[in-house]
Amino acid sequence: MKKEIVDNETDSYTMADFIREALERTKKIDIASGFFNVSGYARIKKELRIAAKQPGFNMRLLYGRETPIKETPDQSNYTGQDTPLNMELEKLAISVESAKLIDSLIDFIKQPIVQIRKNPRRFNHAKCYIFDEAAAVGSSNFTGAGLATNIELNAILYQPSAQEKVKEWFERRWKE
């Protein structure tokens, strides 16, 4: 059954679950998010890397600020507070797992199929995740908390006309 609302709570279904499922059926993902952190990547890493191997796949990320957490990327004891990315990296447990996760993220974003932009003039606070067959618009940042543990509210749009409006909005922001 297609989800229409994802709040990280109802039916124990999270935005990370939705993204992981959508990545199985798409050749692209465009993301606008006020914040991004390593923990957000960790939540969808496996499916994102599988999708990236598909011919023609591409990803664009438009973010407002680098925003991380004060805990380890697995979110096991996450308190819900976001802080700047450099602080997340400073607070990560010194471990082989953390090093592998950061290396994985760097390796992933270095690929030519991945483009990342930050609007230097205006803070992007909007959140949307655009796939081939759906678009999600709501409150979930591309952070570990936004994708799984915060109380969020995201509408999933399956109507082509609504998806097109979200795509047009994203293209305008991307070109700024």
Secondary structure, DSSP 4 states (H G I P E B T S, - for coil): ---SEE-SSGGG--HHHHHHHHHTT-SEEEEEEEEE-HHHHHHHHHHHHHHHTSTT-EEEEEEEEE--BSS-TT-TT--S-B--HHHHHHHS--SHHHHHHHHHHHHHHTSTTEEEEE-SSS-----EEE-SS-EEEES--BSHIIIIIS---EEEE--HHHHHHHHHHHHHHHH-
